[in-house]
């Protein structure tokens, strides 16, 4: 067990941060998966709707500090490409 006040505080901060990051990581995977599943099913309307949600949420994660801006741009670009490949 930690004895210093700073160490005790760091343990608390790490626990909070870990919980927050776990939430964002799970959310991120689920919104990306929704787009991929809709794209693989060749459902243009569902894919576009899922992409709209994913785009907004991914950029929100950038503002929260979960993702870097370039990482988010790359992910969004790849998802957009996937959606655009679907024949209407």
GIVEN-V185992 format. One record per residue. N is the residue number from 1. RES is the residue in one letter. SS is DSSP state (h for helix, s for strand, l for the rest). D_CENTER is the distance of its C-alpha to the mean C-alpha in Angstrom with 2 decimals. Layout:
{{N/RES/SS/D_CENTER} {N/RES/SS/D_CENTER}}
This chain:
{{1/X/l/34.40} {2/X/l/33.78} {3/X/l/36.75} {4/X/l/35.65} {5/X/h/34.09} {6/X/h/31.55} {7/X/h/30.49} {8/X/h/30.23} {9/X/h/28.04} {10/X/h/25.75} {11/X/h/25.42} {12/X/h/24.44} {13/X/h/21.87} {14/X/h/20.36} {15/X/h/20.19} {16/X/h/18.42} {17/X/h/15.87} {18/X/h/15.34} {19/X/h/14.89} {20/X/h/12.38} {21/X/h/10.26} {22/X/h/10.76} {23/X/h/9.60} {24/X/h/6.20} {25/X/h/6.08} {26/X/h/7.55} {27/X/h/5.75} {28/X/h/2.56} {29/X/h/5.96} {30/X/h/7.79} {31/X/h/6.73} {32/X/h/7.08} {33/X/h/10.10} {34/X/h/11.54} {35/X/h/11.96} {36/X/h/13.37} {37/X/h/15.68} {38/X/h/16.96} {39/X/h/17.60} {40/X/h/19.43} {41/X/l/21.44} {42/X/l/22.50} {43/X/l/21.73} {44/X/h/21.35} {45/X/h/21.16} {46/X/h/18.50} {47/X/h/16.40} {48/X/h/16.89} {49/X/h/16.07} {50/X/h/12.80} {51/X/h/11.98} {52/X/h/13.08} {53/X/h/10.77} {54/X/h/7.66} {55/X/h/9.21} {56/X/h/9.88} {57/X/h/6.76} {58/X/h/5.00} {59/X/h/8.48} {60/X/h/8.81} {61/X/h/6.47} {62/X/h/8.95} {63/X/h/11.75} {64/X/h/11.02} {65/X/l/11.22} {66/X/l/8.18} {67/X/l/7.74} {68/X/l/10.94} {69/X/h/11.92} {70/X/h/13.13} {71/X/h/10.17} {72/X/h/8.15} {73/X/h/11.51} {74/X/h/12.01} {75/X/h/9.03} {76/X/h/9.99} {77/X/h/13.53} {78/X/h/13.45} {79/X/h/12.06} {80/X/h/14.71} {81/X/h/17.28} {82/X/h/16.72} {83/X/h/17.27} {84/X/h/20.23} {85/X/l/21.88} {86/X/l/22.48} {87/X/l/26.12} {88/X/l/26.79}}
